[in-house]
Amino acid sequence: MYGQDAVWCPMNGQVLDFPGGKVAFTPEMRFISGSPVERAHCYRVLDENGQLTMSSKFKQVSEEIAVKMYSDMVTLQTMDAVFYEAQRQGRISFYATTVGEEAINIASAAALTIDDPVFPQYREPGVLLWRGFTLQEFASQCFGNKDDYGKGRQMPIHYGSNKHNYFTVAATIATQIPHAVGAAYSLKMDGKKACVITYFGDGGTSEGDFHAALNFAAVMEVPVIFFCRNNGWAISTPTSDQFRSDGVVVRGSAYGIRSIRVDGNDALAIYTAVNAAREMAISEQRPILIEALTYRVGHHSTSDDSTKYRPVDEIEWWSSARDPVARFRKWIESNGWWCSEDESELRKSARKQMLHAIQVAEKAEKPQVAELFTDVYNVPPSNLCEQEKLLRETMRRHPQDYPPDVPV
């Protein structure tokens, strides 16, 4: 009943009835290993050649959904390429790509519903793309024009959309994780048949917010999916300098959370895992941790040169041999759902639409200066009014320092 290690204990027979569960006693002193010899397995459906692995078990996907998943991955690739070029041309101030992580973006989004709130980091624009956020809306945000929902007050790529149940990106690392748990607790209290998903990188797991959030979610039993993109690098810090544990997946069990490690470059594996995680989170009212192993092929952002801290041949190998988009394309081609003519038309159309969206966004007016001082207070305090007054005076005295298209 108590296991082989259980022995008689004068305190309570063979076990200690400790708060949280019974604890068996043993006369043998044994430390729990800090470095397991066998690492946690990684769930995969498709191999590098886009072929189903032997005895593959996965959530069946229709031709319509599969084609949309692939189309959105290609569109995301195209959007990244065009915006990156625009930043290098000085047309926008900043950008961060999702190269190498397209499957994580699109496949996870495909397994969710619009009722599931998303708390992103800053490398999940594909989730918004899947939900219907247009290329024009992406461009308006990056250019900070009058059509930007953030009214020009956020950095480029800090998207947000109430319509698409996608909370606004914040640059601070991991702060969205406890926020997601709070939202999930609210869903539980309201009896909603939905779950929250929050995304973060391996670097985010080094923050206290991650640990506090996991513990709170486990204790309160809330429907939230913690999705970690373990892409090997927290800017220039490799995972080997962040933690000694077997990645992130083992941290879930330490907090009492069901967890799984998935091949982040396998769209079918991601789709299946998130679908199952969502079902468990809602039906069992529990948190789930997913660690997706992938690789950040692009630089951390346009402010970074990753060749300064990692080998170029390593980047090139992941870009060619482990490309998630090419892998998924081979699978839909093998099903007869895609061909070279479709590929050519898709890439041509996506780039044309993206370039048009940038041209429109670039010409659009900027938000009114007054927008800098709204949306926080119902009645602006005197110090904020004074700041606005000083700004307007400065703009009038130094018109050469301000764009002529900024409405005063």
ROKELUM-655628 format. One record per residue (C-alpha): residue in one letter; z, x, y. Coordinates in steps of 0.1 Angstrom, whole numbers, plus 2048, in hexadecimal, padded with zeros to 3 digits. Layout:
// ROKELUM-655628
aZXY ...
***
This chain:
// ROKELUM-655628
m800800800 y80981C818 g7F183680B q7F78567F7 d807868814 a82284E819 v84585980E w86884A810 c87784B833 p89A84283B m88E83485C n87A81884C g87281F828 q84F82E826 v842826848 l84C82386C d84580287C f83B81189D p82D7FC8BA g8087FB8B5 g8087FD88F k81A80B871 v81B83186D a81E84184A f833860845 t82A880832 p83E89F829 e81E8B382F m8188C1852 r7F38BB85B f7E28BE87C i7C48A8884 s7A68BF887 g7988C58AA s7768D089D p7688BA881 v7518CE86A e73A8B0866 r72C8A1886 a72887C88B h70687087F c6EB865898 y6D9844891 r6B3847891 v696830888 l677843892 d67186888B e66087F8A4 n63D873898 g64584F89F q649847879 l66483186B t67E84785A m68683F835 s69B820830 s69A818856 k6AF7FA860 f6A87ED882 k6A57CE897 q6827C0894 v66F7BF8B4 s6507A98BC e62F7B78C7 e6347A88EA i6567B98EE a64A7DA8E0 v62C7DB8F7 k6417D3915 m65A7ED90C y63F80790A s62D7FB929 d64E7FD93D m655820930 v63382C93C t63881A95D l65A82B961 q64A84D95A t62F846974 m64883A98E d65C85A989 a63D87098D v63185F9AD f65485E9BD y65A8829B4 e63988B9C5 a6428769E3 q6638899E7 r6528AA9E4 q63B89FA00 g659897A16 r652871A16 i674868A07 s69487DA08 f69F87E9E4 y6968739C1 a6A287799D t68C87197F t69386295C v67A87994A g68587B925 e69B85D928 e68284192A a68B832908 i6B082F912 n6A681C932 i68D804924 a6997FF900 s6BD7F890A a6B27DF925 a69C7CD90C a6BA7C78F6 l6CE7B6912 t6CA796925 i6CA78F94A d6ED780947 d6FA7A393D p7067B595D v6FA7D9960 f7107F596F p6F8812971 q6FB83797A y6DC84398C r6C484996F e6BE826963 p6A3817979 g69080D95A v6AA7F2954 l6A17E3975 l67C7E796E w6807D494D r6927B895F g6767B3977 f67E7C9995 t65C7D09A4 l64D7F29AD q64D7E69D1 e6727E09D0 f6788039C2 a6628129DE s6747FE9F9 q69580B9EE c68A82F9EC f67B82DA0F g698819A1C n683800A2F k68C7DDA3B d6847CFA18 d69D7E5A07 y6BA7D09FA g6D27ECA04 k6C47EAA28 g6BD80FA29 r6E1819A25 q6DE829A02 m6CE8489F5 p6AD8449E3 i6B08399BF h6D18279C6 y6C28069BC g6D57E59BA s6CA7C19B4 n6E07A29B3 k6C378E9A5 h6BF7A6988 n6E57A8981 y6E37CE988 f6FF7DC99D t6F77F59B8 v6F68199AE a7118309BC a70E8569BE t73285C9B4 i73486498F a74484C976 t75283398F q73C818981 i74D81A95F p76F80A967 h75C7F197E a7487E695F v7687E194B g7767CB967 a7567B6967 a7587B3941 y77C7A7943 s77078D95C l755781943 k76F77E928 m78676A93E d76A753948 g75F74F923 k73B75B92B k72476390E a71978491D c7247A891E v7237C4938 i7117E5933 t719805946 y705825945 f71084894B g70886C942 d71B88592E g72989394F g739871956 t74E874937 s760891947 e76D87A962 g78E868960 d77D847967 f76C849945 h78D84D932 a79F832946 a78381A941 l78081F91C n7A681A917 f7A77FB92D a7897EC91B a7987F28F9 v7BA7E5901 m7AD7C6913 e7917C18F9 v7757BA911 p7507B690A v7417D6919 i7287F090C f72E813917 f70D825915 c70E84B918 r6EE85E91E n6F887F90F n6DA89391C g6EA8B5919 w6EF8BD93E a7068B1959 i6F08C0975 s6F38E496B t7118E1954 p7098E092F t71D8C9918 s72B8E9908 d73E8EF928 q74A8CB92B f75A8C490A r7608D28E8 s7618B18D5 d7448A48C0 g7328978DE v73D8768ED v73C85E8D0 v75D86B8C1 r76F8628E1 g76A83D8DA s77E83D8BA a79A84F8CC y79E8318E3 g7998188C7 i7758108D0 r75880A8B7 s73E8258BE i71C8318B3 r70684F8BA v6E18488BE d6C185C8C2 g6BA8568E7 n69585E8E3 d6908438CA a6888228DB l68D80D8BB a6AF81D8B3 i6BB8178D7 y6AE7F38D6 t6BF7EC8B5 a6E07FD8BE v6E47EB8E0 n6DA7CA8D0 a6F57CE8B6 a70E7DA8CF r7087BC8E6 e70D7A48C9 m72E7B48BF a73A7B78E2 i7357928E8 s73E7838C7 e75C79A8C0 q76779F8E4 r7687C48E1 p75B7E48F3 i7407F98E3 l73881E8EA i71482A8E5 e70C84F8E8 a6E78558EB l6DC8798E5 t6BE8818FB y6B389C913 r6AE89C939 v68B8AB93A g6898A9960 h69E8BA97A h6BF8A9981 s6B089E9A2 t6988AB9BD s6B58C09C9 d6B68D39A9 d6A28EE997 s6AD8EC972 t69990B968 k6B591F979 y6CD91595D r6B990C93F p69A91C92D v67890E937 d66D90E912 e68B8F8909 i6808DE923 e65C8E0918 w6668DB8F3 w6798BC8FB s65D8AF911 s6438B38F6 a6538B18D4 r66E8978DC d65D8818F6 p66A85D8F1 v64C84D901 a63385E8EA r6488578CC f6498328D3 r6248318DA k61C83F8B8 w6318238A8 i6208078BB e5FE8178B4 s60681888F n60D7F2891 g5EB7EC8A1 w5FC7E18C2 w5EE7FC8D8 c5CF8128DC s5C182E8F2 e5AF815908 d5CF80290F e5E0824917 s5C682E931 e5C680D942 l5EC80B944 r5F182E953 k5D582896C s5E2807977 a607812979 r5FE830990 k5E881A9A6 q6048009AA m61D81B9B1 l60882C9CC h60280B9DD a6278029DC i62F8239ED q61581EA08 v6237FCA10 a647807A10 e63F825A26 k62F810A41 a64A7F5A41 e6637F3A5E k686803A5A p6A57EDA5B q6B47E4A7D v6CE7FEA89 a6E77E1A89 e6E67E0A63 l6FA800A62 f7187EDA6E t7167CDA5B d7217BFA39 v7447CFA38 y7587BBA52 n756796A5B v75F7A0A7F p7577C5A86 p7767D8A92 s7767EAAB4 n77180DAA5 l751802A93 c7447F1AB3 e74A811AC6 q737825AAC e71980EAAF k71A811AD4 l71B837AD3 l6FE838ABA r6E8822AD0 e6F0838AEE t6E7857ADB m6C6848AD0 r6BD83FAF4 r6C6862B00 h6B3874AE5 p69685FADA q68387DACD d69C881AB1 y69885EAA4 p67984FA93 p666838AAB d66481DA90 v68A818A8E p6937F8AA0 v6B07FDAB8 
***
